[in-house]
Amino acid sequence: MYGRDTGVLAACWAAGGSVSASVDQEIPRPVMADVARLAGVSHQTVSRVLNGHPHVSPSTRASVLAAIRHLGYRPNTAARALVTGRTNVLGVISFDSVLYGPASMLYGIERAARPGYFVAVASLPSLDRASLTGAVERFLGQAVAGIIVIAPETGVVEALAGLSVGVPLVAVDCGGGVPMSSVKIDNVAGAVLATRHLLDLGHRTVHHIAGPDSWNDARDRVDGWRQALRAAGAPEPADLPRGDWSPQSGYEAGRQLAARPDVTAVFCANDPMALGFLRAAAEAGRRVPQDISVVGFDDVPEAAYFSPPLTTVRQDFGALGERALRLLMSQITAGGEAPPAPPVVPELIVRSSSAAPAPR
């Protein structure tokens, strides 16, 4: 009975009814033609929606997706693979990290996956050339339709540039000037927001605890911090302590800065390092924000519950994942490189850890 009497079945499904079958009959699984009939569109239009084709009107796309949900339609992945040589699986390569940024990027990508597509994740202990090449080869062996690589470190971008992949590929969080399709957070703009906020409060200058130099995010945030200082004519501190994104490294760098009375404002490259700095300031007898203001980056869920609640820069990882998927799907459907996506602009979240400097 599979694939037969689809008109009657679609009508029953559309009316919200049910279809019963005798013991020797099997209820047919809805097929693409059922979706097309219920949505009032062509078979080709349903295919375009499933494949993320950009040339489908929003109203038509909504009608097709509503029909898919109503019918419980699931694409026949085996048949598609036989015809195209590709599955409807999208490979995502990341490194095994509990850091909020990379983990949230991965979640945003999974959440943004289009109907009819599934995400397979390769989580690697490190993103060196050998590990990256191995993960790509495994995905190619599984006939994935495209690959997304979360590439926060400079070495990953260099390794990607030398790979011959053969399927659409998008790099996420890879910094600027990469020779491939990519999406990213505008870390420079976020650092400018944080630094300018402290300068606008009246601080003479802003000190920065940077992330590791091998990370694109850390480099961009240093660039944004410097740009904001120079634009305001503020002196640039000679020292630039670096951490490894951990609270401990923020604490260790903070012990040096908090001991100096001339330091009244600190921008930390991520929220965990800002948490470490808050402890260092407390141990040094420096009150936040009365004696020293602190701004972080990321807006981790705990940031609003630090003591005091942390002023920070919020990144929209959901939007980043959506742009990565949209860019990859446009390559899959168009069969070539897609124009670069604009960076996702972060937002400054002002809380209680920043204030005007105390009068001297």
N, C-alpha and C positions, 0 to 999 in steps of 0.2 A: 504493500500500500504506500510505500515511501515515494513521495513526490507526486502522488495522484490526488485528484479532487481538491486541489489547492484553493480554488475559488470558494468552495463551501467552507473549508477550514478557515480561510481568512475572514469570511463573513462571520463565522461563529466567534472567532477570536476578537474581531472588531466590535461585536455586540457584547462582549464581556461574558459570553457563554462558555460552555465546555463541550468537548467532543468525547463521546464514549465509544468504546470499541469492544467487540466480542473477544472471547478468550483467544481465538485464533487470529486476531487482527492486531496490528501494532499501530499506535497513533503516530502519524508521520511527523518528523521533525520539520519545522518551518524552513523553507528555502528562500533564496533571494527574491524569487518571483512573488512569493507571498508578501514580502516586505514592500516590494514595488507596488503591488496592487493595493495594499492597505494605505500606503502613503500617496497614491495617485501619481506616481512618477514612473520613469522607465527603469529597466534593469540596469542600464549604464549609469543612471544617476545614483542608484543605491551603491554601485561599485565605487563611484567617485567619492561618496561620503565615507565609505569604509576605508578608502585609501587616503583620506585626508586631502583630496584635491581642492585647491583654493578656489576654483571657479564654480562654486555652488552657492546660491543665495542663502542667507541665514534662515529665512523662513522654510525653504526646501530642506535644508540640513536638519532643522528642528523637527519637521514632519517625518523625515526618514528615521531619525534617532528615536522619536516617539513610537514609530511602528516597530522598530527593532526591540525596544523595551517591552512593548505590549505583547509581541509574539514570542519573546524569548529567543530570538534568532541568534544562532552562533555560526560564524563562517566555517565552511568545510576547508580546514587548513591543509589537509592531505591533498585534496584536489587542486588547491591553489599552488602548492609546492610542485606538483607534477607538471602543471602548465607553465609556471614562471621560473622554476628552479630556485625560488625563494619562499620562505615561510612568512608568516605574519608576526614573527618574533623580532623584537628590537633588542640588541645587545647593549648593555651598559657596563662599562669598565670603571671601577673605582678602587680606592685602596682601603684597606681595613682600618677604619678610623672612627673613633667616638667623638671627634671634634664636631661641634655643632654645625659649622658651615658645610663641610663636605657631606655629613650625614643628612642635613636638611636639603641639600641639592639633590641627593639621591631620592629622597622622599618626594620632592617636588616633581621630579621626572616621572617616577612611577605613577603619581597621582594624575599627571597630565596625559598619560597614554591614551590614544584615540580608541574609539570603539573598534573592535575587531583586531586590535593589536595587543600583544603581550610583551612584558619586559622581563628579560633574563639578565641577572646581575652576576658579574665576575668581580668578587672582592679580593684584592691582592694584598699580600703583606707589605709590598713596596712596589712603586711604579717605575722600576728600572726597565731598560730596553728589553732584556730577556723576558721578564715577566709580562710586559706589555705585548710583545710579539707573540708569546704563547697564548695569551688570552684572545688576541685577535684571530689567531689561527683556529682556536677552538670554536669561536663564534662562526667563522667562515665555514668550518666543517659542519655546523648545524644549519647552514643556509639562511642566516639571519638577513632581514631586509635592510638593515642599517645598523650603525654602531654609534653610541655616544660615549665619550671618554671624559670623565671628570678629571681635569688636568691642572691642579693648583700649583704644581712645582715646575720650575723652568726646565728641568731635565725631561719631563714628560712631553712637553711641546717639542723639544729637540728630537726625541725618539719618534714621535708621531710624524714629524716632517720627513723622516727617512723611510716610512713604511709604505708599501704598496698594498692597499687594502682591497680595492676592487668593488666595494659597496659604499654607499653614502656614509660619510663620517662627520660628526659634529663634536667639537671640543667645547667643554664647559669650564668657565673660570680659569681661562688660560692666559690672561693678560692681553696686552696689545701687540699688534704687528705680527700676528701668526699667519702663516701661509695656508690657511684652511678655514672652512666654515666654523664659526664659533659664536658663543654667547657668553656674556659675563655681567657681573655686577660692576657698576662704575665706582670702583674703590677710591679713585682719585677724588671724585666729587664728594663721596662720603667723608673722606678725611678733611677736605676743605670745609664741609659743614661743621664738623666737630671742632676744628681749630678756630674757624671764624666765630663760632658761638662763644668760645672762651675769650677770644680777643674782644668781641663786642661787649662782653661783660665788664671789660676794663682791665684785664690782665695784661701786663707789659709784654710778656711772651708766653709761649706754651712749650713745655717739654714733651717729648714723645718716647714711649716705650714701644719699640718696633718688634714685629715678628721676625722669624728667620729669613735671612736674605735669599734663600733658595725658593721662597714662595712668591708667586706673582702678586697675591693679595698684599703681602707685607711691603713689597717694593712700591706698589701703587699707592699705598697709604702713606708711606714716607714721602713720595712725590707730592701728594695732595697737601700734606702738612707743610712742606716747604713752600709750595705755591701760595698757600694762605698767609704764611708769615711774610713772605716777600711782597705780596700784594698790599699788605697792611703796613709795610715798613717796620715790622717788628724784628728784633734781633733773633738770629737763629742760634740756639744753644749749640755749643761745640761738641758736647757729648751726645751720643745716640745709643743708649743701652738697648740691647736686643734680648728678647725672650724666645721661648719655644712654644708659645701659645698657652702654656700651663699656668695655673695660679702660683705655683712655686717660683717660676721664673719672673712673674710680675712682682712677687714679694721680694725676691732678691734684688731686682733692679730698683724697686721702690725703697728699700732700706737706704740706698745711696741718695736718692732724690729727696725723700722725706726728711732727711737729716739737714737739708740745706734751707735756711729761712727764706732765701731769695726765690725758691721754687713755689709758685702759688697756683699753677695750673698744669695738669698732666693729661695728655691724650694717650690712652693705651690702645694698642692695635687690635685687641679683642677683649671681650668681657671677662673671661677667666683671669687674664693678666690684670685687669682692673680690680678684680676681687682680691688678688694677692696684694696689689698696691694698697687697697683700703686697710688691710691688716698691718702693712708696714707703716702706714701713716698713723694708725692708732697706737702702735707701739712707740712711735717717735713723739707722741703727744701732740700730733697735728690733727686738728678737727676738720672734718669734711662736712660741709663746704666752707666753714668759717675761715679756716686757715689755708686750705688748699682745695681746689676744685678738681674733679676727676670726670673724664668722659671715656666711655668704652666704644666698642664696635661689635655689632651682630644682633644685639637685643635678644640674648638667650632668654628662655622662659623664666629663669630665676632672677634676671636683672632687676625686675620691679620689686624684688624682695631682699635685695642686698641692704646693708645698713651703712649709709642711707640708700634709698632706691637710686639706681644708677642712670644717669643721663648717658645715652648711647645712640648709635646709628643703626637703624633697623634695615635689614635686607629682606626683600620679598623673594624667597626661594621658590614659592609657588609660581610666580611670574617667570622666574628664570627657567624652571622646568618646562613650563608651557612654551616658552620661546625656543628652547632646545628641541622639543618635539615638533613644533611647527616648522622649524628650519630643516630638520631631518626629513619630515614628511614631504616638504616641498621638493627636496632633492630626490626622494624616492619616486614621486609622481612625475616630476619634470625630467628625470633622468640626467641630471647634471648638477653643477654647483649652483647654489642659491645665493642671493645677495646677503651680505652680513646683517645680522640683527642688531638693532641699536642696544646699547647697554641698559640694564635695569638700574634706574636711579634710586639710591637709598633715601631714607627719611630720618631726620634728626628727631629723637624722642627725648624731650627735656624732662628730667625728674629732679630729685633733691640733691644730687651730688655736685651740682655746679651752681656757683653764685658769684656775685661781684667780690673782688678782693677786699679784705678789711682795710680801712684807712690806716695809714702809717703816721 
